[in-house]
Amino acid sequence: MRRFPVYSPKLIAKHVRIFAKGVIWVKDLGVIYFDGGKLMIPRWCRPKVKQAITEMNALILAEKQSIQTCRVSG
């Protein structure tokens, strides 16, 4: 389990994209599971947590698309 003492979406997205499956702990958000390179939204969570997870999933998707675009054009 990787611990993030500060909420840093870009760093978290990079970690999730690289490892694809596991568990992270983020200060003020708690424990978050990820699988298939995507953060899983818990069944019961605060709106703040859900918003943060949605934001990070969008960031992960954008990074994946930019990498694929670089490979195709490069």
C-alpha positions in Angstrom: 0.0 0.0 0.0 1.4 3.4 -1.0 0.7 6.3 1.3 0.2 9.8 0.0 0.5 12.3 2.9 -0.7 15.1 0.5 -3.4 15.0 -2.1 -1.5 15.3 -5.4 -3.7 14.1 -8.3 -0.9 13.9 -10.9 1.4 11.8 -8.7 -1.5 9.5 -7.7 -2.6 9.1 -11.4 1.0 8.2 -12.4 1.2 5.6 -9.6 -2.2 4.0 -10.6 -1.3 4.0 -14.3 2.0 2.3 -13.6 0.9 -0.4 -11.1 -2.6 -1.0 -12.5 -3.8 -2.8 -9.3 -3.5 -2.2 -5.6 -4.4 0.0 -2.7 -3.4 3.5 -1.8 -4.0 5.8 1.2 -4.5 9.5 0.6 -4.7 12.0 3.5 -8.3 13.3 3.9 -9.7 10.7 1.4 -8.7 7.5 3.1 -8.1 4.1 1.5 -8.8 3.8 -2.2 -8.6 0.6 -4.2 -7.6 0.6 -7.9 -7.8 -2.1 -10.5 -7.2 -2.1 -14.3 -5.5 1.3 -14.0 -8.7 2.9 -12.7 -9.6 4.0 -9.2 -12.7 2.3 -7.8 -15.4 4.4 -6.2 -16.5 2.9 -2.9 -20.2 2.0 -2.5 -20.4 4.4 0.5 -18.3 7.5 0.4 -18.5 11.2 0.9 -19.1 13.5 -2.1 -15.6 15.0 -1.7 -14.1 11.5 -2.1 -16.2 10.7 -5.1 -15.3 14.0 -6.8 -11.6 13.4 -6.2 -11.7 9.9 -7.6 -13.6 11.1 -10.6 -11.0 13.8 -11.2 -8.1 11.4 -10.9 -9.7 8.9 -13.2 -10.1 11.6 -15.8 -6.5 12.5 -15.3 -5.4 8.9 -15.8 -7.5 8.6 -19.0 -6.0 11.8 -20.3 -2.4 10.6 -19.6 -3.1 7.3 -21.4 -4.5 9.0 -24.4 -1.6 11.4 -24.6 0.9 8.5 -24.4 -1.0 6.7 -27.2 -1.0 9.9 -29.3 2.7 10.3 -28.9 3.4 6.7 -29.9 1.2 7.0 -33.1 2.7 10.4 -34.2 6.3 9.7 -33.1 
